[in-house]
Amino acid sequence: MTRSVLYTTSPLLASKTPLWRSKFIVAALALGFVGLGARAAYVQVFGNDFFKRQGLVRFARTLELPANRGRLLDRNGLILASSVPAASIWAIPEDVDLKDPEVQQKLKQVAQLMEMPLPALLAKLGDEDKTFVWVKRQLDWNVGQQIVALNIKGIYNRKEYKRQYPEGESAAHIVGFTNVEDHGQEGMELAFDKELAGKPGSRRVIKDRLGRVVEGVGDEVPPQDGKDIQLSIDSKVQYYAYQKLKQQVEISKAKAGSVVVMDAHTGELLALANYPSYDPGHRKNLTGEQLRNRALTDTFEPGSTMKPITIATALELKRVKPSTIIDTAPGRYTVTGSTITDTHNYGSLTVEGVIQKSSNVGATKVAQKLTPQEMWEYFSALGFGQKPQIQFPGAVSGRLRAWKTWKPIEQATMSYGYGLSASLFQMARSYTVFSNDGNVIPSTILKTTEPPVGVRVISKENAAAVLHMLRLAAGPGGTGQKAQAEGYTIGGKSGTARKQVGRHYAAGKYRAWFTGIAPIDKPRIIVAVMVDEPSAGSYYGGTVAGPVFADVVQQTLRFMGVQPDKEVKPLIVATPPEEPVL
């Protein structure tokens, strides 16, 4: 039989509880509620601003809404550079479970998709103390989507933009490239970085610890896309010039080369090609040799391409006429102990003959009819020794020393292109004085519809006289016969200059030049060609640079729709006289 228990008879329950204990408990509870109420009041009222700030610091983020970078276009609206969506993969290493077999298999797929060695990927994800790390940026958008589809905890994708360059290496030195942050680093990407970049927008959001957006806060500021920049470059001319230059550099086993094609009346650059080059979309293992825009950043002694400018100066100052006889016999001439030579004894030549035969002696004797100050003023007026006013980073001024420091032998050598230096671009621009009736015009790499404002340097008559001399120099008996373009009349001047290394001229190293105008009666383009250190036999400007000039002129004028101005027939070229060098 079970005995019932009377709890009311328990000694513990029967004992009386002190009144103070119940009051203490009630007071403690009341005090707790008062404390909680005070804390709530502090958080919600008195300290509200502080806690809001702390919450924003920990969870509120301002997301940058990237602006779409503007395009670089050629003169016909074809794209030279544009932005496309790209995937940038980032991770929270502490959230990636590297010990999970399933995650390990997925990471192998990620490494393959990113073309990254698996150990390199694991090394980036192995630091659990990090809450953010870039895994790889600017992947193809489709690749990024495939990585996201693997659904690996701790690995995420961010949309960015990357640049594409359809013309590749042929236009690399013009367009340049951007870095991973989409800021211009070279070429027009750098020159017009501010205009192309636009202005990014912003969006204020609340994120959780995994970086996921929980909600938006405030108004969204939309991005302002960058402006498109239209260049004066014709992509077809650019590509053709680059290919012909590359071919000639390889055939002549040269170190490098450059071509400049300029509109003879507007000063617009139609092409600016350099070789060696690079692909601006894939820039691994680049060297300085590939990056240099030689046509604008490198200066050289231009050699005999300066002779027409010396003759033009003497004509303008009425010291000679085209028919003036200059005695070059016996092919040597001594100036203050230094001997200047020609490749042949040409005897008596007219001033026209001096250009046609490219006589150093003849150019020297013409220069001696001028003062150093007069030569310096005309050379300067044509841009030598002056920084080019062109919208391109790195364009150099060359060297033209103050006339007061010239010695007689230096004045003599400057008359045929030694003792001063210029870029290929400067040489091309200087010849605008002959294509514009004696006015030298500014040059531009941006497409323009406004007629240029030129500066008169020589008279229209003297400009025409030099054009005729240039025609003779490229014709029978001249040094530039191999520059003749099929279907078009041309005029130009070859140059062959010894290459200076340090303070001395290097044995067996030359630069071959050719600068000319076409069609010669109604000029439309100026083309300048330079080949550095040809070593496959010939190194003369007429035979190395001349053929590139001919091909580029012929194709460019066809692209421009210029009708041939002479009968198209097989060209039989006699062996041209050699270009004299020091």
C-alpha positions in Angstrom: 0.0 0.0 0.0 1.4 3.4 -1.0 1.6 6.0 1.6 0.6 9.5 0.6 2.9 12.4 1.2 1.6 15.7 2.6 3.8 18.4 1.2 2.3 21.0 3.4 3.8 19.2 6.3 7.3 19.4 4.9 9.6 21.2 7.3 11.2 23.3 4.5 7.8 24.5 3.3 6.6 25.0 6.7 9.5 27.4 7.5 8.8 31.1 7.1 10.6 33.0 4.3 12.1 36.3 5.4 10.3 39.2 3.9 13.5 40.9 2.8 14.3 38.2 0.4 11.1 38.5 -1.6 11.5 42.2 -1.6 15.1 41.8 -2.8 14.1 39.6 -5.7 11.4 42.0 -6.7 13.7 44.9 -6.5 16.4 43.1 -8.5 13.9 42.3 -11.3 12.7 45.9 -11.2 16.3 47.2 -11.3 17.0 44.8 -14.3 14.1 46.2 -16.2 15.1 49.7 -15.4 18.7 48.9 -16.6 17.3 47.4 -19.8 15.0 50.4 -20.3 17.9 52.8 -19.7 20.1 50.9 -22.1 17.3 50.9 -24.7 16.8 54.6 -24.2 20.6 55.2 -24.6 20.7 53.1 -27.8 17.5 54.4 -29.3 17.7 58.0 -28.1 20.8 59.4 -26.5 23.5 57.3 -28.3 21.5 56.8 -31.5 24.0 58.6 -33.8 26.9 56.6 -32.5 25.3 53.2 -33.0 24.1 54.2 -36.4 27.6 55.1 -37.4 28.9 51.8 -36.1 26.3 49.9 -38.0 27.1 51.7 -41.2 30.8 51.1 -40.7 30.3 47.4 -40.2 27.5 46.6 -42.7 26.9 49.7 -44.9 28.9 49.9 -48.1 29.1 52.3 -51.0 29.2 50.3 -54.2 30.9 51.9 -57.1 28.9 51.6 -60.3 31.6 51.6 -63.0 31.2 53.8 -66.0 31.5 52.3 -69.4 34.8 53.6 -70.9 34.5 55.5 -74.1 35.6 54.0 -77.4 38.5 55.0 -79.6 37.4 55.2 -83.2 39.2 55.7 -86.5 38.3 58.5 -88.9 35.6 56.2 -90.5 34.0 55.2 -87.3 35.6 51.8 -87.0 36.5 50.7 -83.5 40.1 50.8 -82.4 39.4 50.2 -78.7 36.2 49.4 -76.8 35.1 48.0 -73.4 33.3 44.7 -72.9 31.9 43.1 -69.6 34.5 41.1 -67.7 34.3 38.8 -64.7 36.6 39.4 -61.7 36.6 36.5 -59.2 37.1 37.3 -55.5 36.9 35.2 -52.4 36.5 35.1 -48.6 39.2 32.5 -47.7 37.8 31.7 -44.3 34.6 30.6 -45.9 36.1 28.2 -48.4 36.3 24.7 -47.0 39.5 23.4 -48.6 39.1 20.0 -46.8 35.8 19.2 -48.4 36.4 16.7 -51.2 33.6 18.1 -53.3 35.0 21.7 -52.9 38.5 20.3 -53.9 37.1 18.9 -57.2 35.3 22.1 -57.9 38.4 24.1 -57.3 40.2 22.0 -59.9 37.6 23.1 -62.4 38.0 26.8 -61.3 41.7 26.6 -61.9 41.3 25.1 -65.4 38.7 27.8 -66.3 41.0 30.6 -65.1 44.1 28.9 -66.7 45.8 29.2 -63.3 47.9 26.5 -61.7 45.9 24.8 -58.9 48.7 25.4 -56.3 48.6 29.1 -57.0 44.8 29.1 -56.5 45.0 27.2 -53.3 47.7 29.5 -52.0 45.4 32.5 -52.5 42.6 30.7 -50.6 44.8 29.2 -47.9 45.0 32.3 -45.7 42.0 32.0 -43.4 42.8 35.3 -41.7 41.8 37.2 -44.8 38.2 38.3 -45.4 38.8 39.4 -49.0 41.2 38.4 -51.8 41.2 38.9 -55.6 41.5 35.5 -57.2 41.7 36.7 -60.8 40.5 39.8 -62.6 39.1 40.6 -66.0 38.2 37.1 -67.1 35.9 36.5 -70.0 32.3 37.1 -68.9 31.3 33.5 -69.9 34.1 32.0 -67.9 33.0 34.0 -64.8 29.5 32.7 -65.2 30.7 29.1 -65.3 32.7 29.7 -62.1 29.6 31.1 -60.4 27.6 28.1 -61.6 29.8 25.8 -59.5 28.3 27.4 -56.4 31.4 27.3 -54.2 30.8 28.9 -50.8 33.2 31.8 -50.3 33.9 32.4 -54.1 32.1 35.3 -55.8 32.1 37.2 -59.0 32.1 41.0 -59.6 31.2 42.6 -63.0 33.9 44.9 -64.4 35.0 46.0 -67.9 38.0 45.2 -69.9 39.3 46.7 -73.2 39.4 45.0 -76.5 41.7 46.2 -79.4 40.4 44.8 -82.7 43.4 46.1 -84.7 45.9 44.3 -82.5 49.6 45.0 -82.9 49.2 47.2 -86.1 47.7 50.1 -84.0 49.1 49.3 -80.6 51.4 52.3 -80.4 48.5 54.6 -81.2 45.8 53.3 -79.0 48.0 52.2 -76.1 46.3 50.2 -73.3 44.7 50.4 -69.9 45.7 48.7 -66.6 43.5 46.3 -64.6 41.8 49.3 -63.0 40.9 50.6 -66.5 43.1 53.6 -66.3 45.1 54.6 -69.5 48.8 53.7 -69.4 50.0 54.3 -72.9 49.0 56.0 -76.2 45.7 57.6 -76.7 44.3 55.6 -73.7 46.6 57.7 -71.6 46.4 61.0 -73.5 42.5 61.1 -73.2 42.1 59.0 -70.0 39.9 61.6 -68.3 37.5 62.0 -71.2 37.4 58.2 -72.0 36.9 57.2 -68.3 33.7 59.0 -67.7 32.5 59.3 -64.1 31.5 56.3 -62.0 28.2 56.2 -60.1 27.5 55.0 -56.6 24.9 53.0 -54.7 24.7 52.8 -50.9 23.7 49.4 -49.6 23.6 47.2 -46.4 25.6 44.0 -46.8 25.8 40.9 -44.6 29.2 39.3 -43.6 29.2 37.3 -46.8 29.1 40.4 -48.9 25.6 39.9 -50.0 23.4 43.0 -50.5 20.5 43.0 -48.0 18.9 46.3 -48.9 19.6 49.6 -50.6 20.1 52.8 -48.6 19.5 56.2 -50.1 19.4 57.2 -53.8 21.4 55.7 -56.5 23.8 58.0 -58.5 24.0 56.6 -62.0 27.4 56.5 -63.8 28.3 58.8 -66.6 29.8 56.8 -69.5 33.0 58.1 -71.0 33.1 60.0 -74.3 34.1 58.4 -77.6 37.2 59.8 -79.2 37.5 59.8 -82.9 41.0 59.8 -84.3 42.3 60.9 -87.6 43.9 57.5 -88.2 42.5 55.4 -91.1 42.6 51.8 -89.8 43.0 50.5 -93.4 46.0 52.7 -94.1 47.4 51.9 -90.6 47.2 48.2 -91.1 48.8 48.3 -94.6 51.6 50.6 -93.5 52.4 48.3 -90.6 52.4 45.2 -92.7 54.7 46.7 -95.3 57.0 48.1 -92.7 57.2 44.7 -90.8 57.9 42.9 -94.1 60.8 45.3 -95.0 62.3 45.2 -91.5 62.4 41.4 -91.7 63.8 41.3 -95.3 66.5 43.8 -94.5 67.3 42.2 -91.2 66.9 45.6 -89.5 66.5 46.3 -85.8 63.3 48.4 -86.1 61.3 50.8 -88.3 58.6 53.4 -88.4 56.2 54.9 -90.9 54.2 58.2 -90.7 51.4 59.0 -93.2 50.0 62.5 -93.0 47.3 64.4 -94.9 49.2 67.0 -96.8 46.6 69.7 -96.4 44.9 69.1 -93.0 47.9 67.8 -91.0 45.8 64.8 -89.9 47.8 61.7 -89.1 46.4 58.8 -91.2 48.9 56.2 -90.0 51.7 56.0 -87.5 53.2 52.5 -87.5 56.2 51.0 -85.6 57.9 47.7 -85.6 58.5 45.8 -83.4 55.1 46.1 -81.8 52.9 44.2 -79.4 49.3 43.1 -78.9 47.7 45.6 -76.4 45.2 42.9 -75.4 47.9 40.4 -74.3 50.9 42.1 -72.8 52.9 39.4 -71.1 56.6 39.6 -71.3 56.7 43.0 -73.0 60.0 44.8 -73.5 60.8 48.5 -73.9 61.7 47.9 -77.5 58.1 46.8 -78.2 56.5 49.6 -76.3 58.4 52.5 -77.8 56.5 54.7 -80.3 59.6 55.4 -82.2 58.0 57.7 -84.7 57.3 60.2 -81.9 59.6 59.4 -79.1 62.9 58.6 -80.8 65.1 61.2 -82.5 67.8 60.7 -85.0 70.0 62.6 -87.3 67.9 62.8 -90.5 70.7 62.9 -93.0 70.0 64.0 -96.5 66.2 64.5 -96.0 67.3 67.9 -94.6 68.8 69.1 -97.8 65.5 70.3 -99.4 65.0 72.5 -96.3 68.5 74.0 -96.6 67.9 74.7 -100.2 64.5 76.2 -99.5 66.1 78.6 -97.0 68.7 79.7 -99.5 66.0 80.2 -102.2 63.8 82.3 -99.8 66.7 84.5 -98.8 67.6 84.9 -102.5 71.1 83.6 -102.1 70.6 81.0 -104.9 68.2 80.2 -107.7 67.3 76.7 -108.9 69.6 77.2 -111.9 72.6 78.5 -109.8 75.7 76.5 -110.6 77.5 74.9 -107.6 80.9 73.4 -108.2 81.2 70.1 -106.3 84.4 68.9 -107.9 86.4 66.9 -107.1 83.7 65.4 -104.8 85.5 66.5 -101.6 85.5 69.8 -99.7 87.4 70.8 -96.6 85.9 73.0 -93.9 88.2 74.1 -91.0 90.2 70.9 -91.3 87.4 68.4 -91.8 86.7 66.9 -95.2 83.2 66.5 -96.6 82.7 64.0 -99.4 80.3 62.8 -102.0 80.1 59.3 -103.3 81.0 60.5 -106.8 82.6 63.6 -108.4 79.5 65.3 -109.8 81.5 68.3 -111.0 79.3 71.3 -111.6 75.7 71.0 -110.5 72.7 73.3 -110.5 70.9 73.7 -107.2 68.3 71.3 -108.6 71.1 68.9 -109.3 72.4 69.1 -105.8 69.1 67.7 -104.6 68.8 65.2 -107.4 72.2 63.8 -106.8 72.1 64.4 -103.0 75.5 66.1 -103.0 76.9 66.8 -99.5 79.5 69.2 -101.0 76.8 71.1 -102.9 74.6 71.4 -99.8 77.5 72.6 -97.8 78.4 75.3 -100.3 74.8 76.5 -100.4 74.7 76.6 -96.6 77.9 78.8 -96.6 75.9 81.5 -98.3 73.7 81.6 -95.2 74.5 82.8 -91.7 74.0 80.3 -88.8 71.2 82.5 -87.4 69.4 82.4 -90.7 69.6 78.6 -90.9 68.5 78.3 -87.3 65.5 80.6 -87.7 64.2 78.7 -90.7 64.8 75.3 -89.2 63.0 76.4 -86.0 60.1 77.7 -88.0 59.6 74.2 -89.4 59.5 72.7 -86.0 63.0 71.4 -85.4 64.1 71.7 -81.9 60.5 72.4 -80.8 58.2 70.2 -78.9 55.5 69.0 -81.3 52.0 70.4 -80.5 50.2 67.1 -80.9 47.8 65.3 -78.5 50.1 62.4 -77.8 52.2 61.6 -74.7 55.9 61.4 -75.0 56.4 63.3 -78.3 59.9 64.7 -78.1 61.4 68.0 -79.4 64.7 66.7 -80.9 67.9 68.8 -80.8 68.8 72.0 -82.5 71.4 73.9 -80.7 71.5 77.7 -80.4 73.0 79.2 -83.5 75.6 81.2 -81.5 77.4 77.9 -80.6 77.7 76.7 -84.2 81.1 76.1 -85.6 81.7 76.4 -89.4 81.9 72.6 -89.7 78.7 72.2 -87.7 76.8 74.6 -90.0 78.1 72.6 -92.9 77.0 69.2 -91.6 73.6 70.5 -90.5 72.9 71.5 -94.1 72.8 67.7 -94.9 71.3 66.5 -91.7 74.1 65.8 -89.2 74.6 67.7 -85.9 70.8 68.0 -85.3 68.2 65.4 -84.5 64.5 65.0 -85.2 61.7 62.4 -84.9 60.2 60.9 -88.0 57.0 62.7 -87.2 58.9 66.1 -87.2 60.4 65.3 -90.6 56.9 64.5 -92.0 55.4 67.7 -90.6 58.3 69.9 -91.9 57.5 68.8 -95.5 54.0 70.3 -95.2 55.7 73.6 -96.1 56.2 72.2 -99.6 52.7 70.8 -99.9 50.9 73.9 -98.7 52.4 76.6 -100.9 55.1 77.6 -98.3 52.9 77.3 -95.2 53.8 74.9 -92.4 50.7 73.6 -90.8 50.0 72.0 -87.4 49.4 68.3 -87.1 46.8 66.4 -85.3 45.9 62.8 -84.4 42.2 63.7 -83.9 39.8 63.9 -86.8 39.0 67.5 -87.8 36.8 69.3 -90.2 38.3 72.7 -89.6 40.9 73.9 -92.0 44.3 74.3 -90.3 45.9 77.7 -89.8 49.3 77.6 -91.3 52.3 79.8 -90.8 54.1 81.1 -93.9 57.8 80.2 -94.0 58.7 80.4 -97.7 56.9 81.8 -100.8 54.6 79.8 -103.0 57.1 80.0 -105.8 59.9 78.6 -103.8 57.7 75.8 -102.4 56.9 74.9 -106.0 60.6 75.0 -106.9 61.5 72.6 -104.1 58.6 70.2 -105.1 60.1 70.1 -108.6 63.5 69.2 -107.1 61.9 66.5 -105.0 60.4 65.1 -108.2 63.8 65.0 -109.8 65.4 63.3 -106.7 62.9 60.5 -107.0 63.1 60.3 -110.8 65.7 59.0 -113.3 69.2 59.9 -112.1 68.0 60.5 -108.5 68.6 58.6 -105.3 65.0 57.8 -104.7 64.0 55.9 -107.9 62.7 52.9 -105.9 60.2 55.1 -104.2 58.2 55.5 -107.4 54.6 54.5 -106.9 52.6 52.8 -109.7 50.0 55.1 -111.1 51.0 58.2 -109.1 53.7 60.9 -109.4 55.8 61.3 -106.4 58.6 63.5 -105.1 60.8 62.9 -102.1 64.2 62.7 -100.6 66.2 59.8 -99.3 68.6 59.9 -96.4 71.3 57.6 -95.1 72.8 58.5 -91.8 75.4 56.8 -89.7 74.1 55.7 -86.3 75.5 57.5 -83.4 76.2 55.3 -80.3 77.3 57.3 -77.3 79.6 60.1 -78.6 80.8 58.3 -81.7 79.4 56.9 -84.9 79.2 53.1 -84.9 80.9 51.3 -87.7 78.5 49.6 -90.1 75.3 50.9 -88.4 73.0 53.2 -90.4 69.4 54.5 -90.5 67.7 54.6 -93.8 65.1 57.4 -94.4 62.7 58.5 -97.1 60.4 61.4 -96.8 58.2 62.4 -99.7 54.9 63.8 -101.1 52.3 62.4 -103.5 50.9 63.1 -106.0 53.6 65.7 -106.6 51.5 68.1 -108.7 48.5 68.1 -106.4 49.8 66.9 -103.0 47.4 64.8 -100.9 49.7 62.9 -98.5 53.2 63.0 -97.0 54.8 59.7 -96.1 58.0 59.4 -94.0 59.8 56.0 -93.6 62.7 55.1 -91.3 64.4 51.7 -91.1 66.9 51.3 -88.2 70.1 49.3 -88.8 69.4 47.4 -92.0 72.0 44.6 -92.2 71.1 42.4 -95.2 73.3 44.2 -97.7 72.1 47.6 -98.7 71.5 50.3 -96.1 70.8 53.3 -98.3 67.5 55.2 -97.8 66.5 55.0 -101.4 66.8 51.2 -101.6 65.6 50.3 -98.1 63.0 52.9 -97.1 62.1 53.8 -100.7 60.1 50.7 -101.5 58.0 51.0 -98.3 57.2 54.5 -99.3 56.1 53.4 -102.8 53.8 50.7 -101.5 52.3 52.8 -98.8 51.7 55.8 -101.1 50.1 53.7 -103.8 47.7 51.9 -101.4 46.8 55.0 -99.3 45.9 57.1 -102.4 43.7 54.2 -103.6 42.0 54.0 -100.2 41.4 57.8 -100.4 39.9 57.5 -103.9 42.6 59.6 -105.5 42.7 59.0 -109.3 46.0 57.9 -110.7 47.8 60.9 -112.4 50.2 58.9 -114.5 50.0 55.9 -116.8 50.2 52.6 -115.0 52.9 50.6 -116.6 55.7 48.3 -115.5 58.4 50.4 -113.8 62.0 49.7 -114.9 64.3 51.3 -112.5 68.0 51.8 -113.2 70.4 51.4 -110.4 70.1 54.7 -108.4 73.2 56.6 -107.3 74.2 55.9 -103.8 73.2 58.2 -101.0 76.3 59.9 -99.5 77.0 59.3 -95.9 79.8 60.5 -93.6 
